[in-house]
Amino acid sequence: MSRLVQIDSPASHKRRSSVSDAAMMSMSGSFLDCTTSPEKQSDEVEAVTSETPRKIQSPRQQVFMELVQTESNYVGILHTIMSMFKSPLENMSESEDYLLNNTELKIIFGNLPPIYEVHKQMLEELCWAASHWKEDFSIGNVFLKYLHVLHKCLNCLENKGKVSSSIKEFTSANKWIRQPDDSLTSSEWRLALKMTANVCPLLAIPGRSQDRNHCHRCVSEIETLGHVLGACPFSETLQNSRHYRIRSMIAEALRKKGFTVHEEVHGISQEGSCRRIDMLAIPPGSTSAYIIDPSVKFKAQEQQPAEIHYEKCRIYEPTVPFYLEKYHLTSIEVVGLMVGARGTIPRLFVTFCKKF
């Protein structure tokens, strides 16, 4: 099962060309692993914090200095995004090997420059206050002064999905984002990044269409990435194929561990209704088994993997007595597994795989 949780990319086919142009943007550790600000501001913060030893600072001043350091770190992160991502991508947008076009760059980074500038100004004021410290200094007034601009931060975070939290849950399965390898072509890697940021060229994205935002294939729902990947009837065949491939990967991994695996098994619930499970996995030499039902879903909120598991338990636990009798077992555990539609692997999936 370890192979399932060491997937390096959301695709399994070979790459035809390199992504060396994007490799310059990959970084060790976290994608935004930056704990220092631009040099001038970092020097200012260090100078301010060293002027007054912590042991003679008042409690209020100590808390304020921690706030200054936090703001300095945040400005450093914004600087990293601007210099390591925004600028290189904008320079590449004019070449044939661009990763994102100008419209997509505007969607992703449009509000970032003013946010960066306002936080730099805030940091300057906080550093000045730290070097001219007075106990009656009003820290809140600094934030209120820039409140109207800070509201733009919320706009930057709208409609981005919840994939980032899934990526952090099991980073080794999602390292393709910062470490492109030979499993993706340049265009595939570019499309995967667009899906991760939820900025694929769909009608739900502001500016893509002047008169409509409904799916141009089925017309029944707004054309969001979640709709295309999991709900549009015109992509149902691809959705089913994706589900079968994942189910087969899990079944094959279990068989290599010596499990007896029965796929697509029909059963009867205690209420008399017919239900079909994806697979019944029986460990070698055991009278216990697992009903395993994987689902590919667009990540919408943090608790979604757990909710899918509980939903599968509700559906299939009524069939347990039927399978106990049919396969002469003593116990069966129902396991609902979620795989992110954009290639992420949640913690619950990893925990299940590590059991074997």
NUDOVEX-464738 format. One record per residue (C-alpha): x, y, z; residue in one letter. Coordinates in nm, 3 decimals. Layout:
<site <X, Y, Z>, "A">,
...
//
This chain:
<site <0.000, 0.000, 0.000>, "M">,
<site <0.298, 0.231, 0.043>, "S">,
<site <0.306, 0.285, -0.333>, "R">,
<site <-0.036, 0.448, -0.317>, "L">,
<site <0.081, 0.714, -0.074>, "V">,
<site <0.399, 0.794, -0.263>, "Q">,
<site <0.235, 0.924, -0.577>, "I">,
<site <0.450, 1.206, -0.707>, "D">,
<site <0.199, 1.350, -0.951>, "S">,
<site <-0.167, 1.346, -1.045>, "P">,
<site <-0.086, 1.171, -1.371>, "A">,
<site <0.086, 0.847, -1.454>, "S">,
<site <0.199, 0.893, -1.814>, "H">,
<site <0.540, 0.997, -1.941>, "K">,
<site <0.646, 1.350, -1.996>, "R">,
<site <0.747, 1.465, -2.342>, "R">,
<site <0.937, 1.779, -2.250>, "S">,
<site <1.100, 1.944, -1.952>, "S">,
<site <0.972, 2.213, -1.722>, "V">,
<site <1.310, 2.367, -1.665>, "S">,
<site <1.163, 2.716, -1.703>, "D">,
<site <0.945, 2.652, -1.400>, "A">,
<site <1.208, 2.467, -1.199>, "A">,
<site <1.362, 2.796, -1.095>, "M">,
<site <1.048, 2.861, -0.894>, "M">,
<site <1.066, 2.540, -0.690>, "S">,
<site <1.196, 2.573, -0.335>, "M">,
<site <1.303, 2.331, -0.064>, "S">,
<site <1.061, 2.271, 0.219>, "G">,
<site <0.741, 2.472, 0.215>, "S">,
<site <0.627, 2.638, -0.106>, "F">,
<site <0.644, 2.969, 0.082>, "L">,
<site <0.922, 2.884, 0.325>, "D">,
<site <1.025, 3.238, 0.405>, "C">,
<site <1.085, 3.368, 0.755>, "T">,
<site <1.272, 3.685, 0.670>, "T">,
<site <1.169, 4.009, 0.508>, "S">,
<site <1.351, 4.198, 0.235>, "P">,
<site <1.698, 4.292, 0.352>, "E">,
<site <1.631, 4.652, 0.455>, "K">,
<site <1.323, 4.572, 0.659>, "Q">,
<site <1.487, 4.268, 0.814>, "S">,
<site <1.782, 4.480, 0.924>, "D">,
<site <1.545, 4.737, 1.071>, "E">,
<site <1.359, 4.474, 1.272>, "V">,
<site <1.684, 4.321, 1.399>, "E">,
<site <1.813, 4.666, 1.497>, "A">,
<site <1.493, 4.752, 1.681>, "V">,
<site <1.475, 4.422, 1.867>, "T">,
<site <1.839, 4.447, 1.975>, "S">,
<site <1.817, 4.806, 2.105>, "E">,
<site <1.610, 4.713, 2.408>, "T">,
<site <1.696, 4.383, 2.579>, "P">,
<site <1.387, 4.170, 2.625>, "R">,
<site <1.439, 4.140, 3.000>, "K">,
<site <1.383, 4.516, 3.050>, "I">,
<site <1.088, 4.541, 2.810>, "Q">,
<site <0.741, 4.578, 2.955>, "S">,
<site <0.496, 4.293, 2.891>, "P">,
<site <0.307, 4.512, 2.645>, "R">,
<site <0.625, 4.598, 2.459>, "Q">,
<site <0.727, 4.233, 2.439>, "Q">,
<site <0.393, 4.143, 2.279>, "V">,
<site <0.429, 4.435, 2.039>, "F">,
<site <0.779, 4.324, 1.935>, "M">,
<site <0.643, 3.979, 1.856>, "E">,
<site <0.380, 4.147, 1.641>, "L">,
<site <0.651, 4.340, 1.457>, "V">,
<site <0.842, 4.018, 1.393>, "Q">,
<site <0.528, 3.845, 1.266>, "T">,
<site <0.453, 4.132, 1.029>, "E">,
<site <0.814, 4.126, 0.911>, "S">,
<site <0.787, 3.755, 0.832>, "N">,
<site <0.462, 3.811, 0.642>, "Y">,
<site <0.613, 4.089, 0.432>, "V">,
<site <0.902, 3.854, 0.357>, "G">,
<site <0.659, 3.590, 0.231>, "I">,
<site <0.483, 3.843, 0.010>, "L">,
<site <0.821, 3.954, -0.122>, "H">,
<site <0.904, 3.592, -0.207>, "T">,
<site <0.578, 3.551, -0.398>, "I">,
<site <0.635, 3.873, -0.589>, "M">,
<site <0.998, 3.804, -0.679>, "S">,
<site <1.001, 3.423, -0.716>, "M">,
<site <0.660, 3.365, -0.871>, "F">,
<site <0.482, 3.673, -1.001>, "K">,
<site <0.773, 3.838, -1.180>, "S">,
<site <0.910, 3.521, -1.349>, "P">,
<site <0.562, 3.415, -1.461>, "L">,
<site <0.495, 3.761, -1.603>, "E">,
<site <0.826, 3.753, -1.791>, "N">,
<site <0.740, 3.410, -1.931>, "M">,
<site <0.391, 3.518, -2.039>, "S">,
<site <0.534, 3.687, -2.349>, "E">,
<site <0.722, 3.375, -2.462>, "S">,
<site <0.598, 3.061, -2.637>, "E">,
<site <0.668, 2.850, -2.326>, "D">,
<site <0.448, 3.055, -2.095>, "Y">,
<site <0.284, 2.884, -1.797>, "L">,
<site <0.002, 3.135, -1.739>, "L">,
<site <-0.143, 3.396, -1.970>, "N">,
<site <-0.203, 3.756, -1.868>, "N">,
<site <-0.567, 3.698, -1.774>, "T">,
<site <-0.474, 3.410, -1.547>, "E">,
<site <-0.189, 3.608, -1.392>, "L">,
<site <-0.430, 3.890, -1.316>, "K">,
<site <-0.673, 3.650, -1.150>, "I">,
<site <-0.403, 3.499, -0.929>, "I">,
<site <-0.185, 3.801, -0.852>, "F">,
<site <-0.414, 4.097, -0.931>, "G">,
<site <-0.460, 4.213, -0.571>, "N">,
<site <-0.118, 4.111, -0.445>, "L">,
<site <0.088, 4.427, -0.527>, "P">,
<site <-0.135, 4.666, -0.324>, "P">,
<site <-0.146, 4.415, -0.038>, "I">,
<site <0.233, 4.390, -0.045>, "Y">,
<site <0.271, 4.766, -0.050>, "E">,
<site <0.030, 4.828, 0.237>, "V">,
<site <0.198, 4.570, 0.456>, "H">,
<site <0.538, 4.723, 0.383>, "K">,
<site <0.401, 5.060, 0.494>, "Q">,
<site <0.250, 4.905, 0.804>, "M">,
<site <0.581, 4.739, 0.885>, "L">,
<site <0.763, 5.072, 0.852>, "E">,
<site <0.522, 5.234, 1.097>, "E">,
<site <0.547, 4.943, 1.338>, "L">,
<site <0.929, 4.953, 1.323>, "C">,
<site <0.925, 5.328, 1.387>, "W">,
<site <0.696, 5.277, 1.686>, "A">,
<site <0.922, 5.001, 1.816>, "A">,
<site <1.229, 5.225, 1.801>, "S">,
<site <1.038, 5.514, 1.963>, "H">,
<site <0.842, 5.302, 2.204>, "W">,
<site <0.585, 5.455, 2.436>, "K">,
<site <0.348, 5.257, 2.653>, "E">,
<site <0.049, 5.460, 2.536>, "D">,
<site <0.116, 5.393, 2.168>, "F">,
<site <-0.207, 5.282, 1.995>, "S">,
<site <-0.122, 4.970, 1.794>, "I">,
<site <-0.479, 4.934, 1.668>, "G">,
<site <-0.468, 5.273, 1.494>, "N">,
<site <-0.198, 5.143, 1.259>, "V">,
<site <-0.426, 4.863, 1.141>, "F">,
<site <-0.733, 5.084, 1.124>, "L">,
<site <-0.542, 5.326, 0.904>, "K">,
<site <-0.500, 5.057, 0.636>, "Y">,
<site <-0.823, 4.868, 0.698>, "L">,
<site <-0.979, 4.957, 0.362>, "H">,
<site <-0.684, 4.805, 0.176>, "V">,
<site <-0.661, 4.501, 0.402>, "L">,
<site <-1.013, 4.405, 0.296>, "H">,
<site <-0.862, 4.316, -0.042>, "K">,
<site <-0.693, 4.020, 0.123>, "C">,
<site <-1.033, 3.856, 0.150>, "L">,
<site <-1.093, 3.899, -0.222>, "N">,
<site <-0.767, 3.719, -0.299>, "C">,
<site <-0.883, 3.414, -0.109>, "L">,
<site <-1.227, 3.380, -0.265>, "E">,
<site <-1.309, 3.083, -0.493>, "N">,
<site <-0.975, 2.910, -0.446>, "K">,
<site <-1.115, 2.580, -0.314>, "G">,
<site <-0.964, 2.385, -0.027>, "K">,
<site <-0.692, 2.196, -0.207>, "V">,
<site <-0.408, 2.370, -0.018>, "S">,
<site <-0.508, 2.206, 0.311>, "S">,
<site <-0.510, 1.864, 0.144>, "S">,
<site <-0.166, 1.926, -0.003>, "I">,
<site <-0.026, 1.996, 0.343>, "K">,
<site <-0.186, 1.683, 0.490>, "E">,
<site <0.052, 1.455, 0.298>, "F">,
<site <0.320, 1.655, 0.123>, "T">,
<site <0.518, 1.365, -0.027>, "S">,
<site <0.218, 1.267, -0.240>, "A">,
<site <0.184, 1.623, -0.368>, "N">,
<site <0.547, 1.725, -0.417>, "K">,
<site <0.493, 1.746, -0.793>, "W">,
<site <0.384, 2.107, -0.732>, "I">,
<site <0.728, 2.231, -0.628>, "R">,
<site <0.941, 1.951, -0.775>, "Q">,
<site <0.833, 1.880, -1.135>, "P">,
<site <0.952, 1.540, -1.252>, "D">,
<site <0.935, 1.320, -1.562>, "D">,
<site <0.573, 1.212, -1.511>, "S">,
<site <0.415, 1.534, -1.645>, "L">,
<site <0.455, 1.730, -1.965>, "T">,
<site <0.496, 2.105, -1.943>, "S">,
<site <0.133, 2.162, -2.042>, "S">,
<site <0.008, 1.899, -1.796>, "E">,
<site <0.205, 2.051, -1.509>, "W">,
<site <0.077, 2.396, -1.604>, "R">,
<site <-0.283, 2.271, -1.610>, "L">,
<site <-0.236, 2.093, -1.277>, "A">,
<site <-0.119, 2.421, -1.119>, "L">,
<site <-0.421, 2.600, -1.263>, "K">,
<site <-0.651, 2.338, -1.113>, "M">,
<site <-0.472, 2.364, -0.778>, "T">,
<site <-0.532, 2.741, -0.772>, "A">,
<site <-0.882, 2.698, -0.920>, "N">,
<site <-0.807, 2.936, -1.209>, "V">,
<site <-0.871, 2.708, -1.505>, "C">,
<site <-1.027, 2.894, -1.800>, "P">,
<site <-1.391, 2.823, -1.705>, "L">,
<site <-1.694, 3.048, -1.732>, "L">,
<site <-1.730, 3.080, -1.355>, "A">,
<site <-1.401, 3.273, -1.342>, "I">,
<site <-1.468, 3.649, -1.353>, "P">,
<site <-1.389, 3.800, -1.692>, "G">,
<site <-1.415, 3.477, -1.893>, "R">,
<site <-1.758, 3.562, -2.034>, "S">,
<site <-1.964, 3.880, -2.065>, "Q">,
<site <-2.310, 3.724, -2.084>, "D">,
<site <-2.316, 3.382, -1.913>, "R">,
<site <-2.142, 3.156, -1.663>, "N">,
<site <-2.330, 2.828, -1.704>, "H">,
<site <-2.157, 2.515, -1.837>, "C">,
<site <-2.125, 2.542, -2.215>, "H">,
<site <-2.183, 2.165, -2.245>, "R">,
<site <-2.478, 2.079, -2.018>, "C">,
<site <-2.598, 2.438, -1.946>, "V">,
<site <-2.760, 2.313, -1.623>, "S">,
<site <-2.507, 2.444, -1.369>, "E">,
<site <-2.245, 2.715, -1.335>, "I">,
<site <-1.923, 2.608, -1.505>, "E">,
<site <-1.695, 2.568, -1.203>, "T">,
<site <-1.398, 2.335, -1.178>, "L">,
<site <-1.592, 2.120, -0.932>, "G">,
<site <-1.874, 2.085, -1.182>, "H">,
<site <-1.644, 1.988, -1.469>, "V">,
<site <-1.444, 1.736, -1.263>, "L">,
<site <-1.733, 1.571, -1.084>, "G">,
<site <-2.083, 1.662, -1.199>, "A">,
<site <-2.113, 1.747, -1.568>, "C">,
<site <-2.289, 1.460, -1.750>, "P">,
<site <-2.071, 1.519, -2.055>, "F">,
<site <-1.764, 1.410, -1.855>, "S">,
<site <-1.935, 1.116, -1.683>, "E">,
<site <-1.740, 0.859, -1.884>, "T">,
<site <-1.410, 1.016, -1.781>, "L">,
<site <-1.527, 1.039, -1.420>, "Q">,
<site <-1.615, 0.667, -1.415>, "N">,
<site <-1.287, 0.573, -1.580>, "S">,
<site <-1.095, 0.773, -1.320>, "R">,
<site <-1.285, 0.598, -1.041>, "H">,
<site <-1.217, 0.252, -1.186>, "Y">,
<site <-0.845, 0.322, -1.222>, "R">,
<site <-0.816, 0.428, -0.859>, "I">,
<site <-1.017, 0.129, -0.742>, "R">,
<site <-0.795, -0.105, -0.946>, "S">,
<site <-0.480, 0.052, -0.801>, "M">,
<site <-0.603, -0.008, -0.447>, "I">,
<site <-0.712, -0.364, -0.526>, "A">,
<site <-0.381, -0.448, -0.693>, "E">,
<site <-0.181, -0.306, -0.401>, "A">,
<site <-0.383, -0.518, -0.156>, "L">,
<site <-0.338, -0.832, -0.365>, "R">,
<site <0.037, -0.781, -0.358>, "K">,
<site <0.007, -0.787, 0.022>, "K">,
<site <-0.165, -1.125, 0.002>, "G">,
<site <-0.523, -1.002, 0.036>, "F">,
<site <-0.810, -1.175, -0.136>, "T">,
<site <-0.996, -0.897, -0.314>, "V">,
<site <-1.344, -0.923, -0.465>, "H">,
<site <-1.439, -0.625, -0.683>, "E">,
<site <-1.788, -0.494, -0.764>, "E">,
<site <-1.968, -0.740, -0.539>, "V">,
<site <-2.348, -0.727, -0.527>, "H">,
<site <-2.514, -0.763, -0.188>, "G">,
<site <-2.845, -0.728, -0.007>, "I">,
<site <-2.900, -0.491, 0.285>, "S">,
<site <-3.102, -0.573, 0.594>, "Q">,
<site <-3.390, -0.372, 0.446>, "E">,
<site <-3.390, -0.595, 0.138>, "G">,
<site <-3.242, -0.345, -0.111>, "S">,
<site <-2.966, -0.443, -0.353>, "C">,
<site <-2.634, -0.264, -0.319>, "R">,
<site <-2.299, -0.304, -0.486>, "R">,
<site <-1.968, -0.248, -0.308>, "I">,
<site <-1.650, -0.148, -0.486>, "D">,
<site <-1.444, -0.418, -0.320>, "M">,
<site <-1.428, -0.663, -0.033>, "L">,
<site <-1.069, -0.717, 0.088>, "A">,
<site <-0.985, -1.014, 0.310>, "I">,
<site <-0.639, -1.021, 0.477>, "P">,
<site <-0.442, -1.345, 0.437>, "P">,
<site <-0.546, -1.611, 0.688>, "G">,
<site <-0.806, -1.386, 0.850>, "S">,
<site <-1.181, -1.410, 0.905>, "T">,
<site <-1.211, -1.031, 0.913>, "S">,
<site <-1.250, -0.814, 0.604>, "A">,
<site <-1.287, -0.461, 0.475>, "Y">,
<site <-1.554, -0.313, 0.252>, "I">,
<site <-1.358, -0.043, 0.068>, "I">,
<site <-1.532, 0.223, -0.137>, "D">,
<site <-1.311, 0.501, -0.282>, "P">,
<site <-1.462, 0.828, -0.405>, "S">,
<site <-1.305, 1.102, -0.614>, "V">,
<site <-1.438, 1.437, -0.497>, "K">,
<site <-1.360, 1.804, -0.544>, "F">,
<site <-1.231, 1.925, -0.206>, "K">,
<site <-1.489, 2.167, -0.066>, "A">,
<site <-1.420, 2.178, 0.308>, "Q">,
<site <-1.187, 2.038, 0.573>, "E">,
<site <-1.412, 1.762, 0.709>, "Q">,
<site <-1.509, 1.625, 0.369>, "Q">,
<site <-1.292, 1.307, 0.384>, "P">,
<site <-1.440, 1.213, 0.723>, "A">,
<site <-1.792, 1.292, 0.605>, "E">,
<site <-1.747, 1.068, 0.300>, "I">,
<site <-1.627, 0.786, 0.526>, "H">,
<site <-1.932, 0.820, 0.752>, "Y">,
<site <-2.163, 0.832, 0.451>, "E">,
<site <-2.014, 0.509, 0.313>, "K">,
<site <-2.058, 0.345, 0.654>, "C">,
<site <-2.423, 0.449, 0.656>, "R">,
<site <-2.478, 0.303, 0.309>, "I">,
<site <-2.288, -0.026, 0.337>, "Y">,
<site <-2.303, -0.131, 0.702>, "E">,
<site <-2.658, -0.268, 0.647>, "P">,
<site <-2.505, -0.516, 0.397>, "T">,
<site <-2.246, -0.650, 0.643>, "V">,
<site <-2.459, -0.947, 0.763>, "P">,
<site <-2.505, -1.060, 0.401>, "F">,
<site <-2.130, -1.063, 0.331>, "Y">,
<site <-2.048, -1.222, 0.667>, "L">,
<site <-2.263, -1.517, 0.573>, "E">,
<site <-2.161, -1.533, 0.209>, "K">,
<site <-1.784, -1.534, 0.274>, "Y">,
<site <-1.792, -1.705, 0.618>, "H">,
<site <-1.639, -1.408, 0.798>, "L">,
<site <-1.656, -1.295, 1.161>, "T">,
<site <-1.627, -0.917, 1.114>, "S">,
<site <-1.628, -0.653, 0.842>, "I">,
<site <-1.517, -0.290, 0.863>, "E">,
<site <-1.650, -0.034, 0.614>, "V">,
<site <-1.391, 0.214, 0.488>, "V">,
<site <-1.481, 0.516, 0.278>, "G">,
<site <-1.176, 0.669, 0.107>, "L">,
<site <-1.160, 1.007, -0.060>, "M">,
<site <-0.915, 1.109, -0.331>, "V">,
<site <-0.911, 1.475, -0.432>, "G">,
<site <-1.033, 1.543, -0.786>, "A">,
<site <-0.725, 1.764, -0.833>, "R">,
<site <-0.483, 1.488, -0.733>, "G">,
<site <-0.446, 1.538, -0.358>, "T">,
<site <-0.446, 1.256, -0.104>, "I">,
<site <-0.609, 1.331, 0.234>, "P">,
<site <-0.473, 1.212, 0.567>, "R">,
<site <-0.748, 0.951, 0.614>, "L">,
<site <-0.640, 0.777, 0.294>, "F">,
<site <-0.278, 0.773, 0.409>, "V">,
<site <-0.374, 0.640, 0.753>, "T">,
<site <-0.567, 0.354, 0.595>, "F">,
<site <-0.277, 0.260, 0.365>, "C">,
<site <-0.028, 0.259, 0.655>, "K">,
<site <-0.231, -0.007, 0.834>, "K">,
<site <-0.094, -0.258, 0.585>, "F">,
//
